[in-house]
Amino acid sequence: MKLLKRVLSLTLVFALLALSCVSLASCKDDGKYTIGICQLVTHDALDAATKGFKDAVIEALGEENVTFIEQNAANDLNLCNTIATDFVAKNVDLIMANATSALQAAASATADIPVLGTSVTEYGVALGIKDFDGLVGGNISGTSDLAPLDEQAQMLLDLCPNAEKVGLLYCSAEPNSKYQVEEVKKFLIEKGIKEENIKEYAFTDSNDVSAVTTVAAENSDVIYVPTDNTVAENTEIINSICLPKKVPIIAGEAGICGGCGIATLSISYYDLGYLTGQMAVKILKGEEKVSKMPIQYVTDLEKKYNKTNCDELGIVIPEGYTPIG
């Protein structure tokens, strides 16, 4: 009987160790890892973040030791869920979720496999965490692309000092976009723009970008767009509407600015992805637990401008700005 108890105890210990290795992805003897990457949609910012992530992981672990299962959800929220569920079924060692909807899908799919988000603005908003203190806990951490929204709003005021009517253009399906426009709106009001002159123009998806942008351009002296994936996917449409109407756009990031804006205060999304990759390496090697890793930020910011659009609109950019492209 004692022998049987010892056998059962050892069996339980080995089972718990096996589960621990699955959840922490740090007990692999062969040093080889499989990482699932779910990218919400194709555009410059997210593409750069994915590349930075892969470069950091390969640099640290060696290309021969890492298998990436890379999937793009084509801005389809249901497909994000399918991709995340498939990663769990494949028992990947870590999931990198590129953009808010990808993070939400991964968070719903697993509570065990480590999940790192990137290109996510505010994790408390994305995951519904009240009084968020910077640490998600559980199996989730990552990096944030949040740039100082008050400084972006001040850029709008500095470059378009005569503007009275401000439009805030974004996708209502992206909670972090809503968060950004609300914060920018608060700052603009504090700086003297009348609240009734600040209007939100929200589209639900790519199908109504053109119609909503047309209304925004007809009723705004200047437009602000946040780090919004649907905007980033449709900059050509937005530019074709706003530029002929002589309505400048201040953008939340450089990719959007290069497509339809005049200026931005932006981080490097490659650097953001690279930072996320460094976090992934620490988790995979067992050096840190994902549950103890606070959300991290890229601190280097750069003022950039779209020379073509500025020339077309007759906007003179002051010193300190770098041209895009």
C-alpha positions as CSV (number, residue, x, y, z in Angstrom):
1,M,0.0,0.0,0.0
2,K,2.8,2.4,0.9
3,L,4.5,1.6,-2.5
4,L,1.2,2.4,-4.3
5,K,0.9,5.7,-2.5
6,R,4.5,6.7,-3.4
7,V,3.8,5.8,-7.0
8,L,0.6,7.9,-7.1
9,S,2.4,10.8,-5.4
10,L,5.2,10.7,-7.9
11,T,2.7,10.5,-10.8
12,L,0.9,13.6,-9.4
13,V,4.2,15.5,-9.1
14,F,5.2,14.7,-12.7
15,A,1.8,15.7,-13.9
16,L,2.0,19.0,-12.2
17,L,5.5,19.6,-13.6
18,A,4.2,18.9,-17.1
19,L,1.3,21.4,-16.6
20,S,3.8,23.9,-15.3
21,C,6.0,23.6,-18.3
22,V,3.0,24.1,-20.7
23,S,1.9,27.2,-18.9
24,L,5.3,28.8,-18.4
25,A,6.9,27.6,-21.5
26,S,10.2,27.4,-19.7
27,C,10.9,23.7,-19.1
28,K,11.8,22.5,-22.6
29,D,14.9,20.3,-22.7
30,D,15.6,20.7,-26.4
31,G,15.6,24.6,-26.4
32,K,13.2,24.7,-29.3
33,Y,10.0,26.7,-29.3
34,T,6.9,27.3,-31.3
35,I,5.4,30.8,-31.2
36,G,2.0,31.7,-32.6
37,I,1.7,35.2,-34.1
38,C,-1.8,36.6,-34.6
39,Q,-1.7,39.9,-36.5
40,L,-5.0,41.7,-36.8
41,V,-4.5,43.2,-40.3
42,T,-1.8,44.2,-42.7
43,H,-0.5,47.7,-42.5
44,D,2.9,49.4,-42.0
45,A,2.8,49.7,-38.2
46,L,1.7,46.2,-37.4
47,D,4.0,44.7,-40.0
48,A,6.9,46.5,-38.4
49,A,6.0,45.3,-35.0
50,T,5.8,41.7,-36.1
51,K,9.2,42.0,-37.9
52,G,10.8,43.6,-34.8
53,F,9.4,40.8,-32.6
54,K,10.7,38.0,-34.8
55,D,14.1,39.7,-35.2
56,A,14.5,39.9,-31.4
57,V,13.5,36.3,-30.8
58,I,15.7,34.9,-33.6
59,E,18.7,37.1,-32.4
60,A,18.4,35.7,-28.9
61,L,17.5,32.0,-29.5
62,G,18.7,31.3,-33.0
63,E,16.6,30.9,-36.1
64,E,16.9,27.1,-36.0
65,N,15.4,27.0,-32.5
66,V,12.2,28.9,-33.2
67,T,9.2,28.0,-35.3
68,F,6.7,30.9,-36.0
69,I,3.2,30.1,-36.9
70,E,2.2,33.5,-38.4
71,Q,-1.5,34.2,-39.1
72,N,-3.2,37.4,-40.3
73,A,-6.8,37.9,-39.4
74,A,-7.5,40.5,-42.3
75,N,-9.3,42.7,-39.7
76,D,-11.9,40.0,-39.0
77,L,-12.6,39.7,-35.3
78,N,-14.1,36.2,-35.7
79,L,-11.0,35.0,-37.5
80,C,-8.8,36.3,-34.6
81,N,-10.8,34.0,-32.3
82,T,-10.3,31.1,-34.7
83,I,-6.6,31.7,-35.0
84,A,-6.1,31.9,-31.2
85,T,-8.1,28.7,-30.6
86,D,-5.9,27.0,-33.2
87,F,-2.8,28.1,-31.5
88,V,-4.1,26.6,-28.2
89,A,-4.9,23.4,-30.0
90,K,-1.4,23.2,-31.3
91,N,-0.1,23.9,-27.8
92,V,2.3,26.6,-28.9
93,D,4.8,27.8,-26.3
94,L,3.8,31.5,-26.5
95,I,1.3,33.7,-28.4
96,M,2.2,37.1,-29.7
97,A,-1.0,39.1,-30.3
98,N,-0.5,42.1,-32.6
99,A,-3.3,44.7,-32.0
100,T,-6.1,44.9,-29.5
101,S,-8.6,42.5,-31.1
102,A,-5.9,39.9,-31.4
103,L,-5.0,40.3,-27.7
104,Q,-8.7,40.0,-26.7
105,A,-9.0,36.8,-28.7
106,A,-5.9,35.2,-27.2
107,A,-7.0,36.2,-23.7
108,S,-10.3,34.4,-24.3
109,A,-8.7,31.4,-25.8
110,T,-6.2,30.5,-23.0
111,A,-5.4,31.1,-19.4
112,D,-2.3,29.0,-19.5
113,I,-0.2,29.7,-22.5
114,P,1.8,33.0,-22.1
115,V,0.3,35.8,-24.2
116,L,2.2,39.0,-25.1
117,G,0.3,41.8,-26.8
118,T,1.9,44.5,-28.9
119,S,0.5,47.6,-30.7
120,V,-2.1,47.8,-28.0
121,T,-2.7,51.3,-26.6
122,E,-4.3,50.7,-23.2
123,Y,-4.5,47.3,-21.7
124,G,-7.0,48.2,-19.0
125,V,-9.4,49.4,-21.7
126,A,-8.6,46.4,-24.0
127,L,-9.2,43.8,-21.3
128,G,-11.8,45.5,-19.2
129,I,-9.6,46.0,-16.1
130,K,-10.7,48.8,-13.8
131,D,-8.1,50.9,-12.1
132,F,-5.4,49.3,-14.2
133,D,-2.0,49.7,-12.6
134,G,0.2,48.4,-15.4
135,L,0.3,44.7,-14.5
136,V,-2.2,42.5,-16.1
137,G,-1.2,39.3,-14.2
138,G,-2.1,35.8,-15.1
139,N,-0.8,34.7,-18.5
140,I,-0.8,38.1,-20.2
141,S,1.6,41.0,-20.6
142,G,3.1,43.0,-23.5
143,T,3.9,46.4,-24.9
144,S,1.9,49.5,-25.5
145,D,2.0,51.9,-28.4
146,L,0.6,54.8,-26.4
147,A,2.3,58.1,-27.3
148,P,1.6,61.2,-25.2
149,L,-1.9,62.2,-26.3
150,D,-1.7,65.6,-24.8
151,E,1.4,66.3,-27.0
152,Q,-0.4,65.0,-30.1
153,A,-3.3,67.4,-29.3
154,Q,-0.8,70.2,-28.8
155,M,0.7,69.4,-32.2
156,L,-2.7,69.9,-33.7
157,L,-3.1,73.3,-32.1
158,D,0.5,74.4,-33.0
159,L,0.3,73.4,-36.7
160,C,-3.4,74.5,-37.2
161,P,-3.7,77.5,-34.9
162,N,-6.7,79.0,-36.8
163,A,-8.8,75.8,-36.7
164,E,-12.0,76.2,-34.8
165,K,-13.8,72.9,-35.7
166,V,-12.0,69.7,-34.9
167,G,-13.1,66.3,-36.1
168,L,-12.1,63.1,-34.4
169,L,-12.2,60.2,-36.9
170,Y,-11.9,56.6,-35.7
171,C,-13.4,53.1,-35.8
172,S,-16.1,52.5,-33.1
173,A,-15.2,48.7,-33.0
174,E,-11.7,49.5,-31.6
175,P,-12.0,50.4,-27.9
176,N,-8.5,51.9,-27.7
177,S,-9.3,54.2,-30.5
178,K,-12.3,55.5,-28.5
179,Y,-10.1,55.9,-25.5
180,Q,-7.6,58.0,-27.5
181,V,-10.1,60.4,-29.0
182,E,-11.7,60.9,-25.6
183,E,-8.4,61.9,-24.1
184,V,-7.5,64.2,-26.9
185,K,-10.9,65.8,-26.7
186,K,-10.4,66.5,-23.0
187,F,-7.1,68.2,-23.7
188,L,-8.4,70.3,-26.5
189,I,-11.2,71.6,-24.3
190,E,-8.7,72.4,-21.6
191,K,-6.7,74.4,-24.2
192,G,-9.7,76.5,-25.2
193,I,-11.4,74.7,-28.1
194,K,-15.2,74.8,-27.5
195,E,-16.7,71.5,-26.7
196,E,-19.5,72.0,-29.2
197,N,-16.8,72.5,-31.9
198,I,-15.2,69.1,-31.3
199,K,-17.1,66.3,-33.1
200,E,-16.6,62.5,-33.1
201,Y,-17.0,60.8,-36.5
202,A,-17.0,57.0,-36.0
203,F,-17.3,54.4,-38.6
204,T,-18.0,50.7,-37.8
205,D,-15.7,49.1,-40.3
206,S,-14.1,49.6,-43.7
207,N,-17.4,49.7,-45.5
208,D,-18.4,53.1,-44.2
209,V,-15.0,54.8,-43.9
210,S,-15.7,56.8,-47.1
211,A,-19.1,58.1,-46.1
212,V,-18.1,59.0,-42.5
213,T,-14.8,60.6,-43.6
214,T,-16.8,62.8,-46.2
215,V,-19.0,64.1,-43.4
216,A,-16.0,64.7,-41.2
217,A,-14.1,66.6,-43.9
218,E,-17.1,68.8,-44.7
219,N,-17.6,69.8,-41.1
220,S,-14.0,70.1,-39.8
221,D,-11.1,72.6,-40.1
222,V,-8.7,69.9,-39.0
223,I,-9.1,66.1,-38.1
224,Y,-7.3,64.0,-35.6
225,V,-7.0,60.2,-36.1
226,P,-5.6,57.9,-33.4
227,T,-3.6,54.7,-33.8
228,D,-6.6,52.9,-35.4
229,N,-6.2,49.8,-37.5
230,T,-9.1,50.4,-39.7
231,V,-7.8,54.0,-40.4
232,A,-4.4,52.5,-41.2
233,E,-5.9,50.1,-43.6
234,N,-7.8,52.9,-45.4
235,T,-5.5,55.9,-45.5
236,E,-5.7,56.1,-49.3
237,I,-9.5,56.6,-49.2
238,I,-9.2,59.1,-46.3
239,N,-6.5,61.1,-48.1
240,S,-8.5,61.2,-51.3
241,I,-11.4,62.8,-49.5
242,C,-9.6,65.2,-47.0
243,L,-6.7,66.5,-49.1
244,P,-8.9,68.0,-52.0
245,K,-11.1,69.6,-49.3
246,K,-7.9,71.2,-47.8
247,V,-8.5,69.5,-44.4
248,P,-5.3,68.6,-42.6
249,I,-5.0,65.4,-40.5
250,I,-2.9,64.9,-37.3
251,A,-2.2,61.2,-37.0
252,G,-1.5,58.9,-34.0
253,E,1.4,57.2,-35.8
254,A,3.8,57.5,-38.7
255,G,2.2,54.9,-41.0
256,I,-1.1,56.6,-40.9
257,C,0.5,60.0,-41.3
258,G,2.4,58.9,-44.4
259,G,-0.8,57.8,-45.9
260,C,-3.2,60.7,-45.1
261,G,-1.7,63.0,-42.5
262,I,0.4,66.1,-42.2
263,A,2.2,65.3,-38.9
264,T,2.5,62.9,-36.0
265,L,4.3,62.3,-32.7
266,S,5.1,58.6,-33.1
267,I,7.0,55.7,-31.7
268,S,8.9,53.1,-33.8
269,Y,6.7,50.1,-34.2
270,Y,9.7,48.0,-35.1
271,D,11.3,49.0,-31.7
272,L,8.0,48.1,-30.0
273,G,7.9,44.7,-31.6
274,Y,11.6,44.2,-30.7
275,L,10.9,45.0,-27.1
276,T,8.0,42.5,-27.1
277,G,10.4,39.9,-28.5
278,Q,12.9,40.5,-25.7
279,M,10.1,39.9,-23.2
280,A,9.2,36.7,-25.0
281,V,12.7,35.4,-24.8
282,K,12.8,35.9,-21.0
283,I,9.6,34.0,-20.6
284,L,10.6,31.1,-22.9
285,K,14.0,30.7,-21.2
286,G,12.3,30.8,-17.8
287,E,14.1,33.9,-16.7
288,E,10.8,35.8,-15.9
289,K,7.2,34.9,-15.3
290,V,4.7,36.5,-17.6
291,S,2.4,37.1,-14.6
292,K,5.1,39.4,-13.0
293,M,5.9,41.4,-16.1
294,P,4.3,44.9,-16.3
295,I,3.3,46.4,-19.6
296,Q,6.3,48.0,-21.2
297,Y,6.7,51.1,-23.4
298,V,9.0,52.5,-26.1
299,T,10.1,55.9,-24.8
300,D,11.8,57.3,-27.9
301,L,9.3,59.5,-29.7
302,E,9.8,61.4,-32.9
303,K,8.0,64.3,-34.6
304,K,7.4,63.4,-38.2
305,Y,5.6,65.0,-41.1
306,N,4.2,64.2,-44.5
307,K,6.0,66.6,-46.9
308,T,3.7,66.0,-49.9
309,N,0.6,66.8,-47.9
310,C,2.1,69.7,-46.1
311,D,3.2,71.2,-49.4
312,E,-0.2,70.6,-51.0
313,L,-1.9,72.4,-48.0
314,G,0.6,75.2,-47.7
315,I,1.5,74.2,-44.1
316,V,5.0,75.2,-43.0
317,I,6.5,72.7,-40.6
318,P,8.8,74.1,-37.9
319,E,12.2,72.7,-37.1
320,G,12.5,69.5,-35.2
321,Y,10.3,67.4,-37.5
322,T,11.6,64.5,-39.7
323,P,10.1,63.9,-43.1
324,I,8.4,60.5,-43.5
325,G,9.9,58.3,-46.2
